[in-house]
Amino acid sequence: MSTLISLSSTTVHYAVTADAHPGALPRVLELFALRNITPDLVRVSKYRTAAFREGNLSIDVHVSGLSPDEQAIILQKLSAQVSVQNVREEVLFQKNRAKLVS
């Protein structure tokens, strides 16, 4: 008897605002490395604001293939980082497909 199972391919965008501290970016990326996840895209920009003399980092990370549980854990861990001011999560692409298993 064959069974139909659903496979999900999801790409998630994490938009992180952090202090422009030299350790901020490695701390953010370490969360993925500790879970053996290689991001599809990492983009970092430094900008200045009146409130923060040293400036801020805008860190965009795209990751595909995460389960909803992994997404929630990463969001929670990113938000708990010392130098992180704000984190936003957005699902960019979600494709569900079915696979026939014998």
N, C-alpha and C positions, 0 to 999 in steps of 0.2 A: 504494500500500500504506500502511495506517495503522499507527502505532506507539503503544503505550500507555506513557506515562512517569509516574513517581511524583512528586508534588509534596508537599512537607512544610511544614507550618505549625507552628512550635515557639515556645513562649513560655518564656523562661529567666528565672529569678530569681537575681540576684546579691545575696547578703547580705554586706555589707562592714562590718567593725568598724575604725574609724580613730581616730587621735588627734583630739581636739576642737580642731584647729588651723584657723584661718581659710582656709588654702589646701588643706585636705584634700578638701572637696567639689568645688571646681573642678577639681582634678587628676583625681578619679575621673570626673567627667562629660566632661572633655576627651578621655578615651580613646574615648568613643563619638562625640564630635563629629569627631575626626580621621578616623574611618571613615565619616563621613556617616550616622550612625545616630542617630535620635531615639528615646529610650526611651519606652515606653508609660506607665510609672509611675516616679516617683522619690519616695521618702519618706525623710525624715531626722529622727532624734531624737537629742538630746544627753542623756547621762546621766553620772552620777558613780560612780566606784568607789573603794575604799580604795587600790588600787594606783596610780591615776592621779588626782592632785589636780585637774588641769585637766579631767578627764572624757574621755569617748569619744563618738564619733558612731556611730550605727547607720544605715547607708545601704542602703536596699533599692532595687534597680533591676530593673524588668521590661522585657524586650526580646523582641519577636517577629520571626520571619523570619530568624534567624541560622543559618548552616550549622554543622555540627559543628566545622569548622576555625576559623571565626570565634569560636565559643564558647570553644574552647581558647586562642586567642590573647588574647582579652579577659580570661579567667581568669588567664593568665600575667602579663599587663601589670598587672592590678589588684593581684595579689600582690606585684609588684615595686615598687609605689609606696612612697615613703619613709614616709609617715604611716599606711599601712595595716598593721593588726595581723593581720587574719584575713579570708579570703574563702571563702565557700561558694557553690557553684553548684547549682541545682536546676532540673530541667525540670518546669515546671508543667503544660504542656499540649502534647501532640503529636498532630497530626491528619495522617494520610497520606491523600491522595486521588489518584486517577488521572486523567490527562487524555489524551484520544485526539488524536493529532497525525497529520494527513494528510500 
